[in-house]
Amino acid sequence: MTTENANKHTGSHFDDFLAEDDLLTEVEAVAIKRVISFQLEQEMKRTGLTKTQLASKMDTSRSAVDRLLDPENHAVTLRTLERAAGVLGKRLRLELI
């Protein structure tokens, strides 16, 4: 085996590696959810809003807010994200790049 063939990923980007294994989309979705969860929690701290208060203002349950803030839970609807953002005085912005 030549040095060139020893590691076909040397010099490549991690995204290329993930795409090659059909994992890029999943990894990006996980990262996006983690960022959104973090941003929501930061806004809650900034505004002094508890999970229970957020749930009440969103007209939903505390467990729904727990799911929303759980970075591992990817089953969150856009409507739920919009309601949470609105309660926190923010807007949800999505874009295709």
N, C-alpha and C positions, 0 to 999 in steps of 0.2 A: 504494500500500500504506500503510495507516495504521500509526501507531506500535504500536498494539495488536496488529496482525498481524505485525509485524516479527520478534518472537521469542515464539513461543507458550509457551516454557518459562520466561520471566521470572517470577520469584516462585514457581515450582513447586519441588518437592523433587527431588533427584537420583534418588531411588528411583522417583518417578513417571515420570521420563524413561526410566529403565531398564525399568520395567514396560511402558511404552508400546511399547518396541522388543523386548519379550520377552527381555530380558537379565537381569532382576533375579535370578531363581533361579540362573542360572549364576554371576553375580558374587558372590552370597552364598555359594555352595558353594566358590568359590575362596578367599574371605576366611576361611571357617571352616577350610578345610584349612591355610591359612597360619598361622592362630592355633594350631591343634592341633600342627602341626610345630614351631612356635616353643616352645610349652609343653613338648613332649617334649624338645627340645634343652636347654631351661633345666633341666629336672629331671635330665637326664643329667649336665649340668655340676655341678649341686648335689650329686649323689650320686657323682660321679667315675666314672661308668659310660661305657665306650667303646661304639662301635657294635658292635664284635665281641663284647664282653661282653653287651650287650643282646640281640644275636641269639642267643647261646648260651643265655641265661636264658629267652628266648622260644621256644627250640627251633625256630629258623628260620635262614635264611641272612643273611649280611651284606648281600647285595643286596636282600633283602626289607626290611631296616631302612633301607637307603638310599632305597627307594621310599616307605617310611612317612614318612621325614623330608623328602622332596622336596616342597616346597610346591606344585609344579606337577603332581604326580601325584595325581589324584583317585580312582584306582581302589584304594582301601584298604577292607578289610572291617571291619565292626564288631568282629568277633572279633580281628583283628589289633590294632586300637586298644585293646580290652579287655586283651589279653595284655601289650601294652607298658605300659599304665597300671598294671596289677597288678605287673609287675616293678619299676616305679619307685615302688611304694608308694602309688599313686593309684587312684581309681575313675573310670571314664568315665561321664559323665552327659549324656544327650541329652534334649531336651524339645521339645515342639511349643508354639509360642506363637501 
